[in-house]
Amino acid sequence: MDEVLLRRLTGALALLVAALVLTFLLPGPVPEPVTEDLTVVTYDLGTGQVVGAGLPAVEVHADPAPDATPDVGKPADGKGAGVWHVQIGSFEDRNNARSAQQNLEKLKLPVTIQTVRMGKDARYRVQVGPYPDAVTARRALERIRRQGYRDATLVH
């Protein structure tokens, strides 16, 4: 009887060890959804001022291309409504932004580089436009994506 009891205890111990090992291999609890409000950073390209409360100071400087048409900070209709841009990307290296600018200027597009500073860091945002409406901006976006800028997006 002792031999049977020993085998049962050994089997129970093996099952207990296996259960502990499997417990550590299972995924953890599902994270709770975010319930707090998230802040969206929006700023006025004309003044370079951040719009919103409690956000860090951001300086925006437009760096227009030599033959660019309207300045990115000034709406095409002069009223501020209905202005669209195609954002090509945001670059850490100014030379990469200039390279994108030169490639797009070959397509006769109005390209602007904006320098966005947050503290000591700078990003160089390349945008094409402005366009007076979404339809014209979408046509430009499709043309730009065909040139290899697949991550380009519309900005309103």
Buried (B, 14 or more C-beta within 10 A) or exposed (E): EEEEEEEEEEEEEEEEEEEEEEEEEEEEEEEEEEEEEEEEEEBEBBEBEBEEEEBEEBEBEBBBBEEBEBBBBBBBEEEEEBBBBBBBBEBEEBEEBBEBBEBBBEEEBBBBBBBBBBEEEBBBBBBBBBBBEEEBBBEBBEBBBEBEBEEBEBBE
